[in-house]
Amino acid sequence: MSPILCSWEKCGKTFFTNSDLNHHLKSHTKPFHCPQCPPQQATKRLLHRHINGRHFNTEKYY
């Protein structure tokens, strides 16, 4: 199985599965928007991490 190259301009990262590539592509587009401030995140998990840490000051367990 040959590596799959990211098609984003000037990226050059390679992946062994389409799933890994699709997850990585979100880092370029950042589709998850914070409802309270401008930052955008690549995944829902990162968005929740941002909201909890920035807007609710909850304890961090990561």
C-alpha positions as CSV (number, residue, x, y, z in Angstrom):
1,M,0.0,0.0,0.0
2,S,1.5,3.3,-1.0
3,P,1.2,6.5,1.1
4,I,-1.6,9.0,0.4
5,L,-0.3,12.5,-0.2
6,C,-2.2,15.5,1.2
7,S,-3.4,17.6,-1.7
8,W,-3.3,20.9,0.2
9,E,-0.8,23.3,-1.3
10,K,2.6,23.2,0.3
11,C,1.6,20.6,2.9
12,G,3.3,17.4,1.7
13,K,2.2,15.2,4.5
14,T,1.5,11.5,3.7
15,F,-0.9,9.1,5.3
16,F,-1.6,5.3,5.1
17,T,-5.4,5.5,5.3
18,N,-8.0,7.8,3.9
19,S,-9.5,8.2,7.3
20,D,-6.2,9.7,8.6
21,L,-6.0,11.9,5.6
22,N,-9.6,13.2,6.1
23,H,-8.9,13.9,9.7
24,H,-5.8,15.8,8.8
25,L,-7.6,17.8,6.1
26,K,-9.8,19.3,8.8
27,S,-6.7,21.0,10.2
28,H,-6.5,23.1,7.0
29,T,-10.2,24.0,6.8
30,K,-11.0,24.3,10.6
31,P,-14.8,23.8,10.1
32,F,-15.8,24.1,13.8
33,H,-16.4,27.7,15.0
34,C,-16.5,29.0,18.5
35,P,-19.9,30.7,19.1
36,Q,-18.3,33.2,21.5
37,C,-15.1,34.4,19.8
38,P,-13.3,34.2,16.4
39,P,-11.1,31.1,16.8
40,Q,-11.9,28.0,14.7
41,Q,-11.0,24.5,15.4
42,A,-10.2,21.4,13.3
43,T,-12.3,19.0,15.4
44,K,-15.3,19.0,17.8
45,R,-13.0,17.7,20.5
46,L,-10.7,20.7,20.1
47,L,-13.6,23.1,20.0
48,H,-15.0,21.7,23.3
49,R,-11.5,21.9,24.7
50,H,-11.2,25.6,23.7
51,I,-14.7,26.5,25.0
52,N,-14.2,24.7,28.3
53,G,-10.7,26.2,28.9
54,R,-11.3,29.7,27.5
55,H,-14.9,30.5,28.4
56,F,-15.8,28.2,31.4
57,N,-12.4,27.8,33.0
58,T,-13.0,24.1,33.8
59,E,-10.2,21.9,35.0
60,K,-8.1,20.3,32.3
61,Y,-7.6,16.6,32.3
62,Y,-5.5,16.3,29.1
